[in-house]
Amino acid sequence: MAAAEAGNMENKRDHDRQLEKLMNDLADSVLELSDEEVLSEAREVGADPQQQAETTRAVLQQASKTFEDVNRSLSNLAHTVEPKLWRRRGEAYYNNCVTCGLSVSFTPASNQKEGDALTGPCPDSGRYAVSKREAIG
């Protein structure tokens, strides 16, 4: 049973890697197009390039704001995440505090932020530790 689960996990990782490579290749092909080619293709399908640019800009700004909000909240709670370890599943991005292991996730489209790492200070950081002398006062 465990071998089958491990095989399924490896297949999923391979699938995710292949999908990521495909998405990167598609993005590269778009980046290779000239501005005129991009505008021409957008007009061919009836899209308003200016409106598409504004929509894309708004989506990217919202995603950036949500990402910054999550990182600020984690920092304020003394949690530390490895920036390169954010993983996308569906519409959400997931990570864990490298100090205590608590999870965190965010969904840029809905500005949704979740996870145990957002509910309180990192229990293993020591930054919020109170000595007996401070507590007694």
Buried (B, 14 or more C-beta within 10 A) or exposed (E): EEEEEEEEEEEEEEEEEEEEEEEEEEEEEEEEEEEEEBBEEBEEEEEEBEEEEEEEEEEEEBBEEBBEEBBEBBEEBBBBBEEEEBEEEEEBBBBBBEBBEBBBBBBBEEEEBBBBBBEEBBBBBEEEEEEEEEEEE
